[in-house]
Amino acid sequence: MNLIKKILQRATLAYQAFWYGKLREAPVEELRTLTPDELEEVKTFFPMPKYFVFGHARSGTTLLARLLRVHHEVHCNWQSHFFTKSPFLETLVASPEVRRWLSQPSNRWNRGLDFSPVAIRAMGDFMLERDARREEKSVVGDKSPNSLGNGEAVRRVARVYPDGKLMYIVRDGRDTAISHRFQAFIDFPEYLSPEDIAIRDAFAADPAPFYQGERSIFTPNGLRKAAEKWVANVQETHALGQEFYGEAYFCLRYEDLLAQPYTELKRAWQFLDVETSSPTLKEGVRAQMNRNPDAVWQKETASDLVANLEKGKSGSWRELFTERDQQIFDTIAGSTLRAWDYE
């Protein structure tokens, strides 16, 4: 049977070379999940427990990362985008030639299996633990908003880190839309349409009509897209987080983090299996909550736009949503808002 198989394979290659002038590349297979034995072996080299923080853009992932780092055992870096933004970590082995090399039976070091997921895991672990060791921490994570990948980001991380933990922070979609809108006004003006620029300039010149419900900071189509993206992120991430990670999945609301930061952080640290009895933790959380580097940056960069806007505030939509805005957002995202106990 092996001889017949080899003959058929060679005949296929000859056919491709004759008709196409070269061998056609076979499609690259999806990265397989690490086996239990491979996971145990990887941990002998990179023993730190790993976790990942996901969330829609402008949902408080950076604040959560800063607070998690208060703990003397926990490190959290940000924006690695291993699984949340192209090029993904797995693109390191996406080349068909590389995959063939990592899968060749003659390479005894791969032990008869495609070595790609082991190589990717080793790369990710090294990058994460390298920073954590410098900080003298023993539990390491990364926060990267998954707005661009939604549920697909969960699938990607689960293939490489099935033994890891996933944290997800949710914020009222109306507030995320406002925060994202002002971020675009300030940081990405080159992507604004003429209509967007006109709105931004009008707000900078006289924000009063916008705060009085007379004018909207959104175009109708822009707000619809913002609502659709928020719903997709929340529904997909939460559902697949539970499906793939079970008890190793943890979610919290941004508003609860603002209202009772130490209580929420204590829950998060317990989820990460680190002790929470240190008397310095509460003070460390309080100190971080009194800082807002992003707000300082925005005021220095565009004070005319954010002078009257309290950065990171819960419920900003009440001040800046017009009746039309509320109707648009509720039509698309009303059921999701209510499912997460948002009015």
N, C-alpha and C positions, 0 to 999 in steps of 0.2 A: 504493500500500500504506500509506503514512503517513497519507493521508486516511482510509482505512478504519479504521485503528488508532485514530485520534483519535475517530472517530464511535463506535466500540465502547466506548472509554474513557468518553466522555460519557454514553452510554446506560447504562453500568454505574453511574456516579455518580448519574444520575437515578433509577435503580431503588433504589439504597440510600437516597437521600433520601426517596423515596416510602414505602418499607416501614418504615424505621427512624426517620424523622424527622430524621436527621442522617447524615453520612458515617461509615461504620465505619473505624476505624483499621486500616491494613494492618500485619501483624506486622513488627517491626523485624528486619532481616536481621542475621545474625552478622557481627561486625566482620571485614572482609577483611584479608588480610596485606598489608603494605606492599610495593610493587614495588621492584626493585633501584634504579631511577632515583630513587624517592622516598627510599630509604635513603641514597643518596649525597648527595642534596640536604640532608636533615636533618642529616647529619654536618658540612656546611659551617657550620651554625649551632651545633650541639652536638657537638663533635668527640671528647669523652672516651669511651673504651671503657666499656661498661656490663656489669655482671654482677649476678646475683641469687643469694642464698643461701636455700635451702629446707631444711626439716627438720621432723620431727614435733615437737610441743610438748615442751619439756623435753629436747631432744636435744643441746643445746650450741650452738645457733645464735648466742646472744649472746656466748659465749666465743669462738667462731670470728670473729665480727665484730670484737671487741675486739683479737684477735690480728692480724687482717688489717690493721687500722688502724696497727699498729706501723710498717709500711713507709712511708717518706717519700713514696711516689708514690700509695699506695692509700688511698682513703676508703671507709668502709662505715657507712651509717646503718642504723636499724632501724625496723621496724613501719610502713612506708609502706602495706603491704597493698594495693598497686596491683592485684594479681592473686590474692590469697589469702584475702580476706575482704570480704564485702559491706558497703558499696557499693563495687564495683570501679571502677578508673579509667575504664573504658569506659562507666560509667553517665553520665558527663558528656555523652555523645552518644546516650544511650539513648532520649530522647524522639523519637517519630516526627516531630514538627515540626522538631526540630533536624536529624535525619537527612535530611529532605526538603530543608531549606535547604542543608545541606552537599553535597547531591547534585544540586542543580538545574543543568541544562545552561546556564542563563542566567548562572550565576555563573562567569565565565570563569577566575577564580583557582583553581577546582578541577580545571581541565584535563580535564573530561569524566569524572572519576571521583569516587566518594564520598570526600569529604575527611576523613571521621571518623577513620580510623587515623592520618593525618598529624597531625591536631589532638591526638589522644591521645598520640602519640609526643612531640610538641613539649612538651606539658604535663609528661609524665614526665621528659623530658630536662632541662627547665628546673628542676624541683624537685630532681633529683639533682645536677646540676652547680652549682646555686646554693650548696649546702652544701659541695661539694668545692672550689669556688673560694675560699670563705672559709677553708678549711683548707689552701689552696695545694697541693692534690693534683691528679693528672692522670688517675687511673683511679678510677671511682666505682661503688659497688654498694649494694645494700640487702638486709638480711636480714629476712625475714618468714616465720615458720613457716607451712607450708601444710597444717596438720592439718585445716582445715575444707574444703579444696578438693581435696587429694590430687592426682591426675593432671590434673584439670580446671585446676588452677593452672598446670601446665606448658603446657597448650594455650593458656591465656590469655596468658601471657608470651611464648610463641613467636609469637603473632599480631602483637604490637606490637614485640617485640625479637628477630626471627629472627636478627639479626646479633650478639646479645649472648652472654653465657656464663652457664651455670647450674651452681651448686655445690650439692651435697646432702650433708648430714651425717646419719649414722645412729648411733643409740645402742641398746644392748640394750633391747628392748621392756619387759622386766621392770623395769629401772631407771627407764625413762621413766614407767611406770605408778606407781611409788612416788613419784617426784618430783612428778608431776602430782597425786597424791592429797594430798600434804602442802601443795602450793600451794592446793588447794581448801580444805583445813582452815583455812589461814591467811588467804588473800586473798578467798575467795568463800563465806563461811559461809552467806550468804543463799540459796545454791543447794543447800545440803545437805538431805537428807531427815532425818527424825527418827532413822532408823537410823544414818545417817552421823554425825550429831551425837553420838549415844551412843558410837559407836566413837571419835570424836575426843576426847571428854571422858574416856573410859576410858584412852586412850593418854596423855593429859596427866597424869592422876592416877597411873598406874602403868604405865610402858612395858615392864616386865620380861616379863610374859606374852607380849607381842607379839614380843619379841626371842628368846624361848625356843621359839617355834613353837607356843605354846598358843592364841594368838588371832590373828586376821587383821585387818589394817587395811582390808581390802576386804570388800564384800558380794560373793557369787558372781556376781550379775548385773553388778555394776559392773566386776568384773575381766574378765568375758567381753567386755563392750563395749570396755574398754581394749585388750584383745588384738586384737579385730577391727579397731579403728581403726588400731592400729599396723601391722598386716599390710597393710591397704589402702593406707596412706600409703607404706610402704616399696616394696611391689610396683608400685603405679601410678607413683609418682614416678620410681623408678629405670628402669622400662621406657620410659616416655615421655620421660624426660630423654635416654636414649640415642637413641630414635627421632627426636626433634625436633632435638637438638643435636649428636649424634655426638661428634666430637673436642672440641667446645666444651662438653662436659658433664664434670664432675669430681665424684667422690664420695669421701668419707673416713669413717672410723669415729671416733666420739667417744672410744672407749677408746684408739685409737692416738694421738689428739691429746693425751690425758693422758700416755701412756707416753713419747712422743717428740715433744714439741710443736714444736721447731725443725725437725726433719726433715719433719713434716707441713706446717708453714707454708711451708717452702722449696718443697715440691711445689706448694702452692696458689699461691704467688707466681709460680712458673715458669709455671703454667697461665694466669695473668693477664698473662704476658709482661712482667714487670718484673724488673730485675736483683736478684740475691740475694747480691752480694759484699760489701755494706756490713758492716763489723765491728760496727756498733751493733745490727744486727737480732737477733742471738742474745741479747744482754743485754736488749733491749726485750721479747722474748718471755718471758724468764725473769721479768722484773718483772711482766708481766701475769699470768703463771701464779701468782704469789704473792698476787694480789688476787682477792677473790670478793665483789663488792658485793652480790649477791643473798643470799649466806649471812649477811652482816652485817645486812642488812635483816630477814631472817627471824628472826635471833636477837634483834634489838631489838623485833620485833613480837610474837613468840610463842616466847619462850625455853622455856616449859614443853613445847612440842611438839618442838622441834628440838635441845634440849640434848644429846641422845645421838645425834643424826643428823649424820653428816659430809656436808655439802652438796657435790654434784657428784661424789661418790665412785663409782667403778666397782665393781659387784658388790654393791650394797646389798640386792639381792633375796635374796642368800644368808642375810642376817640377818633379813629381815622376811617372806619368803614361807613360808607353812605348806605342808605336803605337799599339802593341797587346792588351794592357790594354784598350786603348781607343776604339778599335774595339769591344772587348768583352762587355764592359759596354754599348756602344751605341746600340749594337744589342738588348740587353735586356731592357735597360732603356731609350733609346733615346727619345721616344715619351713623357715619363713622365718628363724628363729633360726639353724638349722644352715647355711642358705645363706649367711649372713653371718659364719660361723665363731664363733657364740656357742654355748656348751655347752648 
